Amino acid sequence: MAYRLLEAFESAFSGKRYLHRNQGIGNFVASHLYEDLIDLGRSPKLVERTVAGQYVVNTSNLVKGRKGRRGDGAFGELIPGDEANSETGFRVQRGPVASLLVGAEVKIVAKAMIKQIDRVMTDLESQAQTFRQQTSRVITVAIVGVNFSDSYTSYEGKRRYPAKPAPSKEAPTAVQRITQRVAPAFDELLVLRFRATNVPPYPFEWVDARDNSQAYGAALLRISNLLHDRI
């Protein structure tokens, strides 16, 4: 089974320059989680209510009447009286939400992992806490991409910054620390191991495509089962 979220993640790197300050990438990747849930089709209630526009992907940065940012991907109940809006290429409609069903946060660490890992983990934990403050029964999902490439270059304007040390040297430690500390804060933590150099022709590959697909498929099924029990 082809998963849209994995394809969306790959598209952030493959054939083009990845810009780590582009905050829209996390939103774009997370939005495909809900497409995959509908395509999985294990919960008739979820499919029916989502297709009807009762459940939508949040388009604003907040849950109405609740403090804190919504995260990269917020899926919840449409505010009564508002209309859901379709977006080309997506079955799940968009709109403002009154409460969360699923809150997802995406982080990608491509270089200088040990230097930034504490901040990344703190951000993830804080977002999980915010999700639960907004809706106590929300299902929380963390999606963390970790680069295992032997080389990588980042960019700030016209300046280039080759990675030192290579991402592959730091990636195993980064995965271990994220898994140990962050997993308890989320219902599902998905670590996506990939290789990208971020230099022309901008190649991309999964460290283990089958393992990534299986891990994501298993998480998707568990999320679907939780949703079915809560709606």
C-alpha positions as CSV (number, residue, x, y, z in Angstrom):
1,M,0.0,0.0,0.0
2,A,1.3,3.4,-1.0
3,Y,1.1,6.0,1.8
4,R,0.6,9.6,1.0
5,L,2.4,10.9,4.1
6,L,5.6,9.1,3.2
7,E,5.3,10.4,-0.4
8,A,4.8,13.9,0.9
9,F,7.8,13.6,3.2
10,E,10.0,12.4,0.4
11,S,8.8,15.3,-1.9
12,A,10.3,17.8,0.6
13,F,13.8,16.6,-0.4
14,S,13.7,14.7,-3.7
15,G,14.7,16.7,-6.7
16,K,14.8,20.0,-5.0
17,R,16.5,22.0,-2.2
18,Y,15.1,21.5,1.3
19,L,14.8,24.7,3.2
20,H,14.7,24.0,6.9
21,R,13.0,27.3,7.8
22,N,10.0,26.6,5.6
23,Q,7.4,26.0,8.3
24,G,4.8,25.0,5.7
25,I,6.6,21.7,5.2
26,G,5.4,20.2,8.5
27,N,1.8,21.3,7.8
28,F,2.0,19.7,4.3
29,V,3.4,16.4,5.5
30,A,1.0,16.1,8.5
31,S,-2.1,16.9,6.4
32,H,-1.5,13.6,4.5
33,L,-1.9,11.6,7.8
34,Y,-5.7,12.2,7.5
35,E,-5.8,11.2,3.9
36,D,-4.2,7.9,4.8
37,L,-6.7,7.3,7.6
38,I,-9.6,7.8,5.2
39,D,-7.9,5.6,2.5
40,L,-7.3,2.9,5.2
41,G,-11.1,2.8,5.7
42,R,-11.1,0.7,8.9
43,S,-13.5,3.1,10.7
44,P,-16.8,3.6,8.8
45,K,-17.8,6.3,11.3
46,L,-14.6,8.2,10.6
47,V,-15.0,8.0,6.9
48,E,-18.6,8.9,6.9
49,R,-18.3,12.0,9.1
50,T,-15.1,13.2,7.4
51,V,-16.6,12.9,3.9
52,A,-19.6,14.8,5.2
53,G,-17.4,17.6,6.4
54,Q,-18.1,17.2,10.1
55,Y,-14.4,16.4,10.7
56,V,-11.9,18.6,9.1
57,V,-8.2,19.6,9.0
58,N,-7.8,22.9,10.9
59,T,-6.9,25.9,8.8
60,S,-6.1,28.4,11.5
61,N,-3.3,28.4,14.0
62,L,-5.5,27.9,17.0
63,V,-8.4,25.8,18.3
64,K,-11.2,28.2,18.8
65,G,-11.5,29.2,22.5
66,R,-8.3,27.4,23.5
67,K,-4.8,28.7,24.1
68,G,-1.7,27.5,22.3
69,R,-0.7,26.7,18.7
70,R,-2.5,23.8,17.0
71,G,0.6,22.0,15.8
72,D,1.5,21.0,12.3
73,G,-1.6,18.8,11.7
74,A,-4.8,19.3,13.6
75,F,-7.9,17.2,12.8
76,G,-11.1,17.8,14.6
77,E,-14.7,18.7,14.7
78,L,-15.9,21.6,12.6
79,I,-17.3,24.6,14.5
80,P,-21.1,24.4,14.2
81,G,-22.5,26.8,11.7
82,D,-19.2,27.0,9.7
83,E,-18.7,25.4,6.3
84,A,-16.0,23.0,5.4
85,N,-14.0,23.8,2.3
86,S,-12.6,21.4,-0.2
87,E,-8.9,21.6,-1.4
88,T,-7.8,20.1,-4.7
89,G,-6.1,16.7,-4.3
90,F,-7.5,16.1,-0.8
91,R,-10.6,14.2,0.4
92,V,-10.4,15.7,3.9
93,Q,-11.9,19.2,3.9
94,R,-10.5,22.2,5.7
95,G,-12.1,24.4,8.3
96,P,-11.9,25.8,11.9
97,V,-12.3,23.3,14.7
98,A,-14.0,23.4,18.0
99,S,-12.1,20.4,19.5
100,L,-9.3,18.1,18.4
101,L,-9.5,14.5,17.5
102,V,-5.9,14.1,16.4
103,G,-3.0,16.5,16.9
104,A,0.2,15.8,14.9
105,E,3.6,17.5,15.1
106,V,6.4,17.1,12.5
107,K,10.1,17.6,13.1
108,I,12.9,17.0,10.7
109,V,16.6,16.9,11.9
110,A,18.9,16.9,8.9
111,K,22.2,18.0,10.4
112,A,23.8,19.3,13.6
113,M,21.5,16.9,15.4
114,I,23.1,16.7,18.8
115,K,23.4,20.5,19.0
116,Q,19.7,20.9,18.5
117,I,18.2,17.7,19.9
118,D,17.3,19.1,23.3
119,R,15.3,21.9,21.7
120,V,13.6,19.5,19.3
121,M,12.5,17.2,22.1
122,T,11.3,20.1,24.3
123,D,9.3,21.5,21.4
124,L,7.7,18.1,20.9
125,E,6.8,17.5,24.5
126,S,5.4,21.1,24.8
127,Q,3.2,20.5,21.8
128,A,1.9,17.2,23.1
129,Q,1.0,19.0,26.4
130,T,-0.7,21.8,24.4
131,F,-2.8,19.3,22.4
132,R,-4.1,17.7,25.6
133,Q,-4.8,21.1,27.2
134,Q,-6.9,22.0,24.2
135,T,-8.8,18.6,24.1
136,S,-8.1,16.1,26.9
137,R,-9.0,13.0,24.8
138,V,-7.0,14.0,21.7
139,I,-4.8,11.4,20.0
140,T,-1.3,12.8,19.8
141,V,1.1,11.9,17.0
142,A,4.8,12.9,16.5
143,I,6.5,12.4,13.2
144,V,10.3,12.9,13.3
145,G,12.5,12.6,10.3
146,V,16.2,11.8,10.9
147,N,18.8,12.0,8.2
148,F,21.4,9.2,7.9
149,S,23.3,10.6,5.0
150,D,27.1,10.7,4.9
151,S,27.0,14.3,3.8
152,Y,24.5,17.2,3.8
153,T,24.4,20.9,3.0
154,S,22.1,23.5,4.4
155,Y,21.5,27.0,3.1
156,E,20.9,30.5,4.5
157,G,20.3,32.9,1.6
158,K,23.3,32.5,-0.7
159,R,25.5,30.9,1.9
160,R,26.1,27.1,2.1
161,Y,26.8,25.2,5.3
162,P,28.2,21.6,4.8
163,A,27.4,19.4,7.7
164,K,30.3,18.7,10.2
165,P,30.1,16.0,11.5
166,A,28.2,14.0,8.9
167,P,24.5,13.3,9.8
168,S,25.2,9.6,9.7
169,K,27.6,10.0,12.7
170,E,24.9,11.6,14.9
171,A,21.7,10.0,13.6
172,P,21.8,6.8,15.8
173,T,22.2,8.8,19.0
174,A,19.5,11.2,17.9
175,V,17.0,8.4,17.3
176,Q,17.9,6.8,20.6
177,R,17.4,10.0,22.6
178,I,14.2,11.0,20.8
179,T,12.7,7.5,21.3
180,Q,13.5,7.3,25.0
181,R,12.4,10.8,26.0
182,V,9.6,11.8,23.5
183,A,7.7,8.5,23.1
184,P,6.0,8.7,26.5
185,A,4.5,12.1,25.6
186,F,2.6,10.8,22.5
187,D,0.2,8.1,21.6
188,E,2.3,7.4,18.5
189,L,5.9,8.4,17.7
190,L,7.0,7.6,14.2
191,V,10.7,8.0,13.4
192,L,11.4,8.2,9.7
193,R,15.0,7.3,8.8
194,F,16.2,8.7,5.4
195,R,19.2,9.8,3.4
196,A,19.4,13.2,1.7
197,T,22.4,15.3,0.8
198,N,20.5,18.5,-0.2
199,V,22.9,19.1,-3.1
200,P,22.0,18.7,-6.9
201,P,20.5,16.6,-8.2
202,Y,19.0,16.3,-4.6
203,P,18.7,12.6,-4.2
204,F,16.5,11.0,-1.5
205,E,16.2,7.4,-0.2
206,W,14.8,5.7,2.8
207,V,17.2,3.8,5.0
208,D,14.8,0.9,5.0
209,A,11.7,1.6,2.9
210,R,9.9,-1.5,3.9
211,D,10.5,-0.9,7.6
212,N,9.3,2.7,7.3
213,S,6.1,1.6,5.5
214,Q,5.4,-1.1,8.0
215,A,6.0,1.2,11.0
216,Y,3.7,3.8,9.6
217,G,1.0,1.4,8.5
218,A,1.0,-0.1,12.0
219,A,0.7,3.3,13.6
220,L,-2.0,4.3,11.2
221,L,-4.1,1.3,12.1
222,R,-3.7,2.0,15.9
223,I,-4.7,5.6,15.3
224,S,-7.7,4.5,13.3
225,N,-8.8,2.1,16.1
226,L,-8.4,4.8,18.8
227,L,-10.5,7.2,16.7
228,H,-13.2,4.7,16.1
229,D,-13.5,4.1,19.9
230,R,-13.6,7.8,20.6
231,I,-16.1,9.2,18.1
